[in-house]
Amino acid sequence: MAEIRNYTLNFGPQHPAAHGVLRLVLEMDGEVVVRADPHIGLLHRATEKLAEERTWIQSLPYLDRLDYTSMIINEHPYVMAIERLLGVEVPLRAQYIRVMFDEITRIHNHLLSIGTQALDVGAMTMVLYTFREREDIADILEATTGARMHGAYYRPGGVYRDLPDRMPRYEVNKFKNAETVRQLNEARSGSLLDFIEDFTNRFPIYCDEYETLLTDNRIWKQRLVGIGVVSPERALQLGFSGPMLRGSGIEWDLRRKQPYEVYDRLEFDIPVGVEGDCYDRYLVRMEEMRQANRIIKQCIAWLRADSAKGAGPVMTDNHKVAPPSREKMKGNMEELIHHFKLFTEGIHVPAGEVYSSIEHAKGEFGVYLISDGANKPYRFKLRSAAYTHLSAMNEMAKGHMIADAVTIIGTMDIVFGDVDR
């Protein structure tokens, strides 16, 4: 008899379906995975350590760069943690703006997640559809923050600035004729809120298109149904959260269970799966996008009513935390001192420790801070959902084929900036 041995295979770190710099060491029995050992740390950028050497505000842009598929939402738990230590009240308008952008980011994330998972298992068209909508969201982010990706828009005490009154428009050039530009600019003739509202009206139609392409697609179901099954009890033991936990049938969502900002004022449903497989997690993400769209519509309605009354502030008036306006700073000595101290030293946060978490698109994303009263964190620790989910790779992949390992990585929705931190 010939000696038959398992062989070891490197999946990555340069692999198009690894969703980042993942080195997965697979022990194979033919095409069946016997053991999957994820090796991480190949993208490590020391965010937690770097933050200890920078002021509270200077560390904020690092948060955008963690999960680079859903940027602005990463800033939310960080500014909430600082606000809790400071005891600062956030204006209601700023809370609605934050929630609206959290949900826009949730759609932004799930579009990439579903599009690239389909690409991983062989469906080329899907990612082209989802990036069409991501382009609109990138335009919204650029109009509001000035950057298409890393906006650094949230601030302790509110948001950097109010929503713009107009959207940037396309101009005729050698690539776009007058008729094309006219069609592209139809939704851009009003304010940013008008453009977001137009997007929310169109988005359910796009969701129907995705479902037509995938939900009852025979090949898609063959690749996802029954793959990577995790029972509700095991999902809890593994520390799952977000769509990974809800896909296993557990209705846990921090927006409902531990409401923050204005989520307790909004109406939305929490989708849950039944089987706990890759297909259920796909369905959960699809429905989450529809529910996020519903939340955005409610935020738009409130922000419009607030604007009609004369828009309220979007930043706290505590000048130990937020700089005074340019006008006041140039006409008043006290305001000038506040401005100077904030931009040279930064905020001094009272001594204490705090953990703040939000319902990120990938699961529970938390920030743990210790302050010693200085103008920078004493300790800074991030709780990444993707890191926890990746730890279950061996359990989910064992007994499946090598092609199914790709599906399982896709369903985890991992991003390595987030995992390696």
C-alpha positions as CSV (number, residue, x, y, z in Angstrom):
1,M,0.0,0.0,0.0
2,A,1.3,3.5,-0.8
3,E,1.7,5.7,2.2
4,I,-1.0,8.4,2.2
5,R,-0.2,11.5,4.2
6,N,-2.0,14.8,4.7
7,Y,-0.2,17.7,3.1
8,T,0.0,21.3,4.2
9,L,-1.0,24.2,1.9
10,N,-0.4,27.9,2.2
11,F,-3.6,29.9,1.4
12,G,-2.2,33.4,1.0
13,P,-0.9,35.8,2.3
14,Q,-1.1,37.1,-1.3
15,H,-4.5,35.6,-2.4
16,P,-7.4,37.4,-4.0
17,A,-10.0,35.6,-1.8
18,A,-8.1,36.1,1.5
19,H,-9.8,39.6,2.0
20,G,-6.5,41.1,3.1
21,V,-3.1,39.9,4.3
22,L,-4.2,36.5,5.7
23,R,-1.9,33.5,5.7
24,L,-4.1,30.5,6.2
25,V,-2.1,27.2,6.7
26,L,-4.4,24.4,5.6
27,E,-3.8,20.8,6.4
28,M,-5.4,18.9,3.6
29,D,-6.6,15.3,3.1
30,G,-7.0,15.4,-0.6
31,E,-9.3,18.3,-1.1
32,V,-10.8,18.1,2.4
33,V,-9.7,20.6,5.1
34,V,-8.5,18.7,8.2
35,R,-7.2,21.8,9.9
36,A,-7.1,25.5,9.2
37,D,-4.6,27.7,11.0
38,P,-4.9,31.4,10.4
39,H,-1.6,33.4,10.7
40,I,-2.2,37.1,11.3
41,G,-0.1,40.1,12.1
42,L,1.3,40.6,8.5
43,L,-0.4,44.0,8.2
44,H,0.2,45.1,11.8
45,R,0.3,49.0,12.0
46,A,0.3,49.4,15.9
47,T,-2.7,51.7,16.1
48,E,-3.2,51.0,19.8
49,K,0.4,51.9,20.6
50,L,0.6,54.9,18.3
51,A,-2.5,56.4,20.0
52,E,-0.7,56.6,23.3
53,E,1.8,59.1,21.8
54,R,-0.7,61.4,20.2
55,T,-3.4,63.7,21.5
56,W,-7.0,62.5,21.7
57,I,-8.0,64.3,18.4
58,Q,-4.8,63.3,16.6
59,S,-5.6,59.6,17.1
60,L,-9.1,60.0,15.5
61,P,-8.0,59.6,11.8
62,Y,-6.3,56.2,12.7
63,L,-9.8,54.8,13.5
64,D,-10.9,55.4,9.9
65,R,-8.0,53.3,8.6
66,L,-8.8,50.2,10.7
67,D,-11.8,48.8,8.7
68,Y,-11.1,50.5,5.4
69,T,-14.4,49.1,3.9
70,S,-16.6,51.0,6.4
71,M,-14.7,54.0,7.6
72,I,-16.7,56.7,9.5
73,I,-18.5,54.2,11.8
74,N,-15.1,53.2,13.3
75,E,-14.8,56.7,14.9
76,H,-18.1,56.4,16.8
77,P,-17.2,54.3,19.8
78,Y,-13.9,56.3,20.2
79,V,-15.6,59.7,20.4
80,M,-18.4,58.2,22.6
81,A,-15.8,56.9,25.1
82,I,-14.1,60.3,25.3
83,E,-17.5,62.0,25.8
84,R,-18.3,59.7,28.7
85,L,-15.0,60.5,30.4
86,L,-15.5,64.2,29.8
87,G,-19.2,64.1,30.7
88,V,-20.1,66.1,27.6
89,E,-23.6,66.3,26.1
90,V,-23.8,65.9,22.3
91,P,-26.4,68.1,20.5
92,L,-29.4,66.2,19.2
93,R,-28.8,67.2,15.6
94,A,-25.2,65.8,15.8
95,Q,-26.6,62.5,17.2
96,Y,-29.0,62.2,14.2
97,I,-26.2,63.0,11.8
98,R,-24.0,60.3,13.4
99,V,-26.7,57.7,13.3
100,M,-27.5,58.5,9.6
101,F,-23.8,58.1,8.7
102,D,-23.5,54.9,10.7
103,E,-26.3,53.4,8.7
104,I,-24.9,54.8,5.4
105,T,-21.6,53.1,6.3
106,R,-23.4,49.8,7.2
107,I,-24.8,49.8,3.6
108,H,-21.4,50.7,2.3
109,N,-19.8,47.8,4.1
110,H,-22.5,45.1,3.3
111,L,-22.4,46.1,-0.4
112,L,-18.6,45.3,-0.5
113,S,-19.1,42.2,1.6
114,I,-21.8,40.6,-0.5
115,G,-20.2,41.7,-3.8
116,T,-16.8,40.3,-3.0
117,Q,-18.1,37.1,-1.5
118,A,-20.0,36.5,-4.7
119,L,-16.8,37.2,-6.6
120,D,-14.9,34.7,-4.4
121,V,-17.3,31.9,-5.3
122,G,-17.3,32.8,-9.0
123,A,-20.1,35.4,-9.7
124,M,-18.3,38.2,-11.5
125,T,-21.3,40.5,-12.1
126,M,-22.3,41.1,-8.6
127,V,-19.4,43.2,-7.5
128,L,-19.9,45.6,-10.5
129,Y,-23.5,46.2,-9.3
130,T,-22.6,46.8,-5.7
131,F,-19.7,49.2,-6.6
132,R,-22.2,51.3,-8.6
133,E,-24.1,52.1,-5.3
134,R,-20.8,52.4,-3.3
135,E,-19.9,55.2,-5.8
136,D,-23.0,57.2,-4.7
137,I,-22.1,56.7,-1.0
138,A,-18.5,57.7,-1.7
139,D,-19.9,61.0,-3.2
140,I,-22.0,61.5,-0.1
141,L,-18.9,61.1,2.2
142,E,-16.8,63.4,0.0
143,A,-19.4,66.1,0.0
144,T,-19.7,66.0,3.8
145,T,-16.2,65.3,5.0
146,G,-14.0,66.3,2.0
147,A,-12.6,62.7,1.6
148,R,-14.1,59.7,-0.2
149,M,-12.7,57.3,2.4
150,H,-11.0,58.5,5.5
151,G,-13.3,61.4,6.6
152,A,-12.3,62.0,10.3
153,Y,-15.8,63.6,10.6
154,Y,-16.9,62.7,14.2
155,R,-15.5,64.7,17.0
156,P,-15.8,64.5,20.8
157,G,-18.9,66.6,21.4
158,G,-20.5,66.3,18.0
159,V,-19.4,66.3,14.4
160,Y,-16.8,68.4,12.5
161,R,-19.4,70.5,10.6
162,D,-23.0,70.6,9.5
163,L,-24.3,69.0,6.3
164,P,-23.6,70.9,3.1
165,D,-26.4,72.9,1.4
166,R,-25.4,71.6,-2.1
167,M,-23.9,68.6,-3.8
168,P,-20.9,68.9,-6.1
169,R,-21.9,68.5,-9.7
170,Y,-20.5,66.9,-12.8
171,E,-19.2,69.1,-15.6
172,V,-19.1,68.5,-19.4
173,N,-15.7,67.1,-20.4
174,K,-14.2,64.9,-23.1
175,F,-15.5,61.7,-21.3
176,K,-19.1,63.0,-20.6
177,N,-21.3,64.9,-23.0
178,A,-24.0,67.4,-22.0
179,E,-26.9,64.9,-21.9
180,T,-24.9,62.4,-19.7
181,V,-24.0,65.2,-17.3
182,R,-27.6,66.4,-17.2
183,Q,-28.8,62.9,-16.2
184,L,-26.0,62.6,-13.6
185,N,-26.8,66.0,-12.1
186,E,-30.6,65.4,-11.8
187,A,-30.2,64.1,-8.2
188,R,-27.5,66.7,-7.4
189,S,-29.6,69.8,-7.9
190,G,-30.5,70.2,-4.2
191,S,-28.8,69.8,-0.9
192,L,-26.9,66.8,0.5
193,L,-30.1,65.6,2.3
194,D,-31.9,65.7,-1.1
195,F,-29.2,63.5,-2.6
196,I,-29.3,61.0,0.3
197,E,-33.1,60.9,0.1
198,D,-32.9,60.2,-3.6
199,F,-30.5,57.4,-2.9
200,T,-32.8,55.9,-0.3
201,N,-35.7,56.0,-2.7
202,R,-33.6,54.2,-5.4
203,F,-31.9,51.7,-3.0
204,P,-34.7,49.1,-2.5
205,I,-34.8,48.7,-6.3
206,Y,-31.1,47.9,-6.3
207,C,-31.6,45.4,-3.4
208,D,-34.2,43.6,-5.5
209,E,-31.7,43.4,-8.4
210,Y,-29.1,41.8,-6.0
211,E,-31.7,39.3,-4.8
212,T,-32.6,38.5,-8.5
213,L,-29.0,37.8,-9.2
214,L,-28.2,35.8,-6.1
215,T,-30.9,34.7,-3.7
216,D,-32.5,31.9,-5.7
217,N,-29.4,31.4,-7.9
218,R,-28.8,27.6,-7.9
219,I,-25.0,27.9,-8.0
220,W,-24.9,30.5,-5.3
221,K,-27.1,28.3,-3.0
222,Q,-24.9,25.2,-3.8
223,R,-21.9,27.1,-2.7
224,L,-23.4,28.6,0.5
225,V,-26.2,26.4,1.9
226,G,-25.0,24.1,4.7
227,I,-21.5,25.6,4.6
228,G,-19.8,26.9,7.9
229,V,-22.8,26.0,10.1
230,V,-22.5,27.4,13.6
231,S,-25.2,26.6,16.2
232,P,-26.7,29.4,18.4
233,E,-25.0,28.0,21.5
234,R,-21.6,27.7,19.8
235,A,-21.9,31.1,18.2
236,L,-22.2,32.6,21.7
237,Q,-19.3,30.5,23.1
238,L,-17.1,31.7,20.2
239,G,-17.9,35.4,21.0
240,F,-19.6,36.1,17.7
241,S,-21.5,39.3,17.2
242,G,-23.3,41.2,14.4
243,P,-24.5,39.2,11.3
244,M,-22.3,36.2,12.3
245,L,-24.3,35.9,15.6
246,R,-27.7,36.9,14.1
247,G,-27.2,34.4,11.3
248,S,-27.2,31.7,13.9
249,G,-30.6,32.8,15.1
250,I,-29.8,35.0,18.1
251,E,-31.5,38.4,18.1
252,W,-28.7,40.4,19.6
253,D,-28.1,44.0,18.4
254,L,-26.5,46.7,20.5
255,R,-28.7,49.3,18.8
256,R,-31.7,47.6,20.4
257,K,-30.3,46.0,23.6
258,Q,-28.0,48.8,24.7
259,P,-29.3,51.9,22.8
260,Y,-26.9,54.7,22.1
261,E,-27.4,58.1,20.4
262,V,-31.0,58.2,19.1
263,Y,-31.5,54.6,18.2
264,D,-34.2,54.2,20.9
265,R,-36.3,56.8,18.9
266,L,-36.1,55.0,15.6
267,E,-38.1,52.1,14.2
268,F,-36.2,49.1,12.6
269,D,-36.3,45.3,12.7
270,I,-33.5,42.9,13.5
271,P,-33.2,40.1,10.9
272,V,-32.1,36.7,12.2
273,G,-31.2,33.4,10.5
274,V,-32.4,29.9,11.1
275,E,-29.7,27.4,10.0
276,G,-26.6,29.4,10.9
277,D,-24.9,28.7,7.6
278,C,-23.2,31.1,5.0
279,Y,-26.5,31.5,3.1
280,D,-28.4,32.7,6.3
281,R,-25.6,35.2,7.0
282,Y,-26.0,36.5,3.4
283,L,-29.8,36.9,3.9
284,V,-29.2,38.7,7.2
285,R,-26.9,41.2,5.5
286,M,-29.3,41.8,2.7
287,E,-32.2,42.5,5.1
288,E,-29.8,44.7,7.3
289,M,-29.2,46.9,4.3
290,R,-33.0,47.4,3.8
291,Q,-33.4,48.2,7.5
292,A,-30.4,50.6,7.4
293,N,-32.2,52.4,4.5
294,R,-35.3,52.6,6.6
295,I,-33.3,54.3,9.5
296,I,-31.7,56.8,7.1
297,K,-35.1,57.9,5.9
298,Q,-36.2,58.6,9.5
299,C,-33.0,60.6,10.2
300,I,-33.6,62.6,7.0
301,A,-37.1,63.4,8.0
302,W,-36.0,64.6,11.5
303,L,-33.0,66.6,10.1
304,R,-35.3,68.4,7.6
305,A,-37.8,69.3,10.3
306,D,-34.9,70.6,12.4
307,S,-33.5,72.6,9.5
308,A,-36.9,74.2,8.9
309,K,-37.0,75.4,12.5
310,G,-33.4,76.8,12.2
311,A,-30.8,74.1,12.4
312,G,-29.6,73.4,15.9
313,P,-25.9,73.1,16.7
314,V,-23.8,70.1,15.6
315,M,-21.1,70.7,18.2
316,T,-21.0,71.2,22.0
317,D,-20.5,74.8,23.2
318,N,-17.9,73.6,25.8
319,H,-14.7,75.3,24.7
320,K,-12.5,73.0,26.7
321,V,-13.6,70.3,24.2
322,A,-14.5,72.1,21.0
323,P,-12.9,75.2,19.5
324,P,-14.9,78.4,19.3
325,S,-16.0,79.8,16.0
326,R,-13.5,81.8,13.9
327,E,-15.6,84.9,14.3
328,K,-15.6,84.7,18.1
329,M,-12.0,83.7,18.3
330,K,-10.9,86.8,16.4
331,G,-13.0,89.2,18.6
332,N,-12.6,87.8,22.1
333,M,-9.4,87.2,24.2
334,E,-10.9,84.2,26.2
335,E,-12.0,82.5,23.0
336,L,-8.5,83.1,21.5
337,I,-6.9,81.4,24.5
338,H,-9.3,78.4,24.2
339,H,-8.5,78.1,20.5
340,F,-4.7,78.3,21.1
341,K,-4.7,75.7,24.0
342,L,-7.0,73.3,22.1
343,F,-4.8,73.4,18.9
344,T,-1.5,73.2,20.8
345,E,-2.2,70.9,23.7
346,G,-5.5,69.3,22.8
347,I,-8.2,68.1,25.2
348,H,-7.4,67.2,28.8
349,V,-9.6,64.2,29.6
350,P,-10.3,63.5,33.3
351,A,-8.6,60.4,34.8
352,G,-10.7,57.2,34.6
353,E,-11.4,54.2,32.4
354,V,-14.2,53.5,30.0
355,Y,-15.4,50.9,27.5
356,S,-17.7,52.1,24.7
357,S,-19.1,49.8,22.0
358,I,-21.4,50.1,19.0
359,E,-23.2,47.8,16.5
360,H,-20.7,48.0,13.7
361,A,-21.5,46.5,10.3
362,K,-19.2,43.5,11.2
363,G,-20.4,43.1,14.8
364,E,-19.6,44.6,18.2
365,F,-16.8,47.2,17.8
366,G,-15.5,48.5,21.1
367,V,-13.0,51.0,22.4
368,Y,-11.4,50.7,25.9
369,L,-9.7,53.8,27.1
370,I,-7.7,54.6,30.3
371,S,-7.0,58.3,30.9
372,D,-4.5,59.6,33.5
373,G,-5.8,63.2,33.1
374,A,-3.3,64.0,30.3
375,N,-3.9,65.3,26.8
376,K,-3.4,61.8,25.3
377,P,-4.6,58.3,26.3
378,Y,-2.7,56.3,28.9
379,R,-4.0,53.0,27.4
380,F,-6.0,52.4,24.2
381,K,-7.5,49.0,23.3
382,L,-9.8,48.0,20.5
383,R,-12.3,45.2,20.4
384,S,-12.5,44.1,16.8
385,A,-15.4,41.8,15.7
386,A,-13.5,40.4,12.7
387,Y,-10.6,39.3,14.9
388,T,-13.0,37.2,17.1
389,H,-14.7,35.7,14.0
390,L,-11.4,34.7,12.4
391,S,-10.5,32.7,15.5
392,A,-13.4,30.3,14.6
393,M,-11.9,29.6,11.1
394,N,-10.6,26.1,12.1
395,E,-13.9,25.0,13.6
396,M,-16.0,26.3,10.6
397,A,-13.7,25.0,7.8
398,K,-13.0,21.5,9.2
399,G,-14.5,18.8,7.0
400,H,-15.3,21.1,4.2
401,M,-13.6,21.3,0.8
402,I,-10.8,23.8,0.0
403,A,-13.3,25.8,-2.2
404,D,-15.6,26.1,0.8
405,A,-12.8,27.7,2.8
406,V,-13.0,30.7,0.4
407,T,-16.8,30.9,1.1
408,I,-16.2,30.8,4.9
409,I,-13.6,33.7,4.7
410,G,-16.2,35.6,2.6
411,T,-19.0,35.1,5.1
412,M,-16.9,36.3,8.0
413,D,-16.5,39.7,6.3
414,I,-13.0,40.2,7.6
415,V,-10.7,43.1,6.9
416,F,-7.1,43.0,8.0
417,G,-6.6,46.6,9.1
418,D,-9.3,45.7,11.6
419,V,-7.9,42.3,12.6
420,D,-4.2,43.4,13.0
421,R,-5.0,46.9,14.4
